[in-house]
Amino acid sequence: MNKIRFLGAKHDFGFLRIFLAILVLTMVWSTMLPLFAGPDEHSNFIKSAAVIRGEIVGKNIPASPEMFYWTTSVDIDPRFSTALAGPACFIFVSEKPACDVPVGSIEIVSDPPWTQMGRYPPIVFLVSGVGTLFGPRDLSAFASRYVIGALCALFLAVSIHGLRRRARTVVGVLLAVTPGVIFVSAVNNTSGVEICSAVLLWTLLPDLLAGEKMSRLEQIVIGAAGVFLIGARPLGFVSYLIVLTLIVCASWTNKINLRLLLQRRWLLSAQVIAIVFSIWWFVWIYSFQTSPSYVRDIPGMPRGELLLEILSHLPDVFKQSYGNFGWLDTPTPPIAMYLAFAMAFVVVGLQLKKVSQGARFIALATVASAILFGVLIDFQMYSFVRGFGLQGRHIVPLLVGVPIVLFARADWRASRDR
């Protein structure tokens, strides 16, 4: 009987090189980007500091256009609130050059500090919170980025190494890891972990479902990736179930090994517990004061007109999903983005001719699912604030599945020998 082991010494060395290379890349980005230049990074930093110190939610702050529905105050060192006054170097003020003002040199903004992420799930913040143990200073802000970068590097390294061990091409993963993925993996934000965990699931979960031999490291990281994808955001359980459904459909022709899957009870239990917790959190914590909404007296657009307005924004959302995820005021230069798109379309187009009809169907279904999920997010946000909140990073956990599915069974040795 074959025992499942950790990677052997040879494989360990190969994995370690891949992990360190990706980690160095994310750390360079983390160090060079001005503090709090990431999406909601001010609030994420305070939320991270609160969660690691036991303030999982904090005290409620009544909903308002300034504070939205999810803001809470947290009982931690008030000096952490200086993050709220940090200069917005990229965010909304593109006329400012990149800047860096030490957090500790700014006066206290709020006592106790508040965070707009107060009612968001705590799982990813528990990880980034480790970096905040250095206290309310720049070192903590950078360390929280480095911890997130390390977790993202782990997911990506296991994905790439798993493909190499199985003699498959890594082109699909490389197409999925866009500059935007590297950026959001290098700041204190849940989206980086969400996207990188999705990359891992799209890459290796089909092999686990088919009963293929997996190292213990791969099994553990797949289980962790599922939990982090579910817990990364309030609707994480929806993202996970969509990804899981599409992966199951893509794996159907390979026959799912239910007997071997049921033997991995700990992995299944972790996913089920995470889903139940995520649904409970969404209903009782996240949605605590969203009904009635503070915009209930403001007339909204008719449903048909609203749908057309949401759909008209989708081209921009897809462009954001490549370069900047709709956040930086200094996005990827258009010429660079269009050249990258053209290259990706050529590579994917050539691969479409080689794959089965089933793979093509799953790729199209994945794009359709991303569109429907994006529409759902914007409908929900419009009902809350009479505005639109969909950004490219919100649908990337689904979109990364397209190149990965198309290149899933490509053998790099066969293509090399031709």
N, C-alpha and C positions, 0 to 999 in steps of 0.2 A: 504493500500500500504506500503510495507516495505521500509524504508529509509536506505540508505547506511550510516553507521556510522563508526567512528574510532573504534578501538578495545576496548572492554569493559575493566573494571578495572582488572578482572581476567586474561584476555588475554594480557593486557598491561604488567602485572607483568611477565607472562611467556615469552613474547617477549623480555622484557628488560633484563631478566636473560640470554637468549640466545645471545642477542646482546653484552652484557657486556663480556660474556665469550669469544666470538670470538674476540672482540676488544682487550681484555687483551692479548690474544694469539698473535695477529698481532703486538701489541705494544712491547711485549717481543722480538719478532723476529726483529722488527725495531730497537730496542735499542741495541741488541747484535750484529747485523751485522755491520761490519765496514762501514763507510760512503762511498758512491759511489761504493759499491760492487755489485749493481744491474745492469741489462742490460741498457747500455747507460745512467746511472744515472747522470754522470757529465753533459751531455747535457740536460737531462730532468730537472735538477735543474735550470740551466740557463734559459731554455725555460719557466719554471714555473714562475720564477722571472720576466721575460719579459712580459708574457701574463697578469699577474695580475697588471702590471704597464702600460698596454696599448700598448705594443709592440707585436702585434699579429703575425706578420711575421718577421719584421726587414728588413735590407738592404741586397740586393743580394750579394753573393760571387760567382764568376765564378766557374763552375764545374771543378773538378780535382780529380785525384785518392786519394789525401789527404783529400779533403773536400766533396767528392761526389757531389750530385746534389742539396741537400736540406739544405745546411748550409747557415746561414745568420748571420750577426752581429746585435747586439741589443743595443739600446741606454739606458743602465742601469748602475748602479754603477759598475765601472771596477773591484772592489774587488770581484764581483761574479765570475770573470774569474779564481779565485784561485781554483775553483772546477776542472778545466781542468788539474791542476797539482797535484791533489790529488793522493796519492799512490794507485796503483792498487793492492790491497791486494789479491783478488781472480782472477781478470781478467788478463788472459794471463801470469801471473807470479806466478805459483804455488809454486815456491821455497821460496817465501816470506811468513812469518807467518802473521796471521791476525794482522793488524796494525791500528792505529788511530792517524792521525796528524791533529790538529785543522785547520780548513779552514782559519781562520784569521791569522795564523802564516806563511802562504805561500805567496810569492811575487806575485804581479799582473802578469798574464800571457799575457793578451790581453786587449787593450783599443781601441775600445769597445770590450766587450766579444762576442764570437761567439758560436753558438750552431748548432750541426748537426741535431737537431730536428726543425730547423727554419721553414720549410715548411710543418710540420706535423699539423694536425687539432688541434685547441686550446682548445677544450671542456674539456678534462681531465686536461690539464695544468692549466685551470682556477681554478680548485679545488685544486690541489697541490700547486698552486701559493699562496694560502692563508697562507700556512705555511712559505713562504719566506718573509712575511711582517716584520719579525724580523731582516731583513738585512743580509748582507754577513757574516754569522757566522754559527757555528755548530748547534746552536739552530734552525735556519731556515731549515737546511738540515734534521734534525730529525723531525721537525714539519711538513714538507711537506710529509714525510713518514707517520706520524701519521694520517694526514688528508686522505690520500689515504687508509690507513688501516681502518679508520672509515667508509668510503664509501663502501669498500668491505665487512666489517662486517655487514653493513646495508643490503646489497643485500643477503648475506648468511643467516642472521638471519630471514629476511622475508621469504626466501625460506623454511627454516626448520620449522619455526613457522606456516607457511601456511599449510604445510603437517600435522603437529601435530593437528592443528585445524580441519582438514578434516579426522583425524584418519587414516592417511596413513603412511607407513614406510618412514623413512628418510635415509634408506640404500643407495638408488640411489645417493642422494646428498653427503653422506659421501664418497662413492666411487669416486665421481667426484672431491672432494676437496682433491687433492693429496698434498704431501709435497711441490711440486713445486708451487702449487696454493698459499699456505700459504707464501712461500718465496717471490713470485712476488707481493703479496698483501702487503708485509711489506716494500717494497722499493718504491722509486719515479719512477714509471714506469706505462705506460698506460695499459700494459698487464693484471695487476691484476684487474683493473676495468673492462676491456673487458671480462675477463673470468668469474668473479663473476656476472656481469650483464647477461651473457649468461646462467649461472646456474639458475638465477632467472627466466628468460624467459622460459627456458626448463621446469621449475618446475610448474609455475603458469599461464603462458599465455594460455595453453590449457583450463584451467578452465574459464578464462575470455572469450575466444572465444566461449565456450559452454554456456555462459550466467549464470554461477553459481554465487551465491551471493559472493561478494568480499567486504572486508572492504575498506574504503577510503584510508587507508595507503597502502594496497596492490595495489590498482589501481594507486596511485601516484608513488609508487616505480617501478611498472611494466612499466609505461610510461617513468620514468627516466632511467630505465635499457635499454630500447630500444634506447633512445637518446645516451646514453653513449656507447653502443655497436656499433652504427653507427659511432659515432664520435671519437672512440678510436684510429683509425689508418686510413691511406688513403684509404684502401680497406674495411673499416668497413661496408660500405653500402652493399658490396657483402656478407660479413659474415652474416649480419642481414637478408638479403633476403634469403640466404640458410637456416638459422635457422628457419625463419618464414615459408618458404615453407614446411620444414620437419615437423614442429609443426602442420601446417594446415592439412597435410596428416595424421599425427598421430591422429588428432582430428576429422577426417572426420566421423568416425563411431558414434561419439557422437553428431553429427549435430551442426554446427556452428550457433549460434543465431545472425543473422545479424541485426535484429531489435534492440536488446539490445546493440549490438556493435556500431551501428550507433548513439545511444543515447550518447555514450561516445566520442563526437566529439573532445573534447580537447585532448584526448589521441591519437586518429587517426591523428589529425592535427599536433601534436608534432612529430609523427613518419614521416609523409610525409615531413614536413619542414626540419627535420634532414636529410632525404635521399636526398632531393633536394640540401641542403647546402653541404652535403658530396660529391655529384657528382660534383657540381660546384667547390668545393675546389680541388678535385682531378684533374680536367681538367685544371683549370686556375692558381692554386697556386702550388700544389705539382708537377705537370708536366711542370712547367714553363720553365725549361731548360734541360729537359731530351731528347729532340730531336733537333738536332742530338746529339747522345751520344759521350762522349770523347773516347769510345773504338771502334768507328765505323771502324777504320783502322786496328783493331786487328782481325785476322781471328777467326771465331767462329766454334764450332763443328757442324757437320750436325745435323739436327733436330732429326733423329732417334737415333743417338749416344747420343745426349744431353738428350733425354727422358730416355734412359737406365741409364745414369749417375745419373739423378735425382731420378729415381726409386730405384737405388742401395743405396741411402742415406736414404730412408724412414724408414728402421728398426731402425737406430740411432735416427731419429726424433721422432719415437714413444716411444723409451726408454727415450729420453729427456723429453717427455711430462709428464712423471711420476715424475722424481726426480729433475732435475735441469734446464730444458728448454734450454739446450745447452749453458749454460753460465758459470757456476762455474767451475773452474779448480779443485775444491774439491767436486765432485758430490756425490750424494747418493751412499754409498758403494754398489758394485754390488750384494753382498749376500742379503742385505736388500731389494734392488730393485726387485730381482728375487723372494724372498719370498713374497713380497707384490703383485707382478704380479700374482704369483701362487694362492694366497688367492683370489684376485679379479676375476681371471678366474674361480675358483671353484664356487664362489658366483654367478657370472653372468651366468655360465654354468647351474647351478641348476635352476636359474630363467628362463632361455631360455626354459626349458621344461614346464614351467607353463603358459607362456604368449601366446597370440594369434599369428597366422601367420602374421597378420598385424603389430604387435609390433616387431616381428623378422625382417620383411622387413624394417621397419623404422630404426631399429638399424643398419642393414647392409647398408642401403642407407646413413646413417649418416657417417659411416666409409668411404664409397666410396666417399662421398662429401668432407670429410677431405683430402683424398688422392688427389682428383682432384684440390682442392683449393691449397694444398701444391705445386703441380706441376705447377699451374698457377703462384704462387709466385716466384718459382725458375726460371721459364721461363722469367718472367719479370725482375728479378734481374740479370740474366745472360745477358740479352740484355743491361742492364745498365752498369755493371761492369765486365763482363766476369768472374763472380764468382757466388757462390751459397749462398743465405742468409736465407734459410728456417730453422727455429728453432722450437722446440717442442711447445713453447708457442703460435706460430702463428696458430696452428690448434686445440688447446685445446678448444676454444669456441664451436667448432663443436663436438669434442670427448666427452665432458662432457654430451652431450645429450644421449649417449648410455646407461649408467647405469640408468639415470633418466627416460628415456622412458621405459626401461624394468621393473622398479619398480613403474611406475607411478600410477597404480591402486591397488597396494598391500595394504591390510588393516592390520595394525599392531595389532589391537584388535583381528581379526580373527585368526591370526597366534599365538597370545599369548594364546588364549582360547583352541587351539587344544591340 
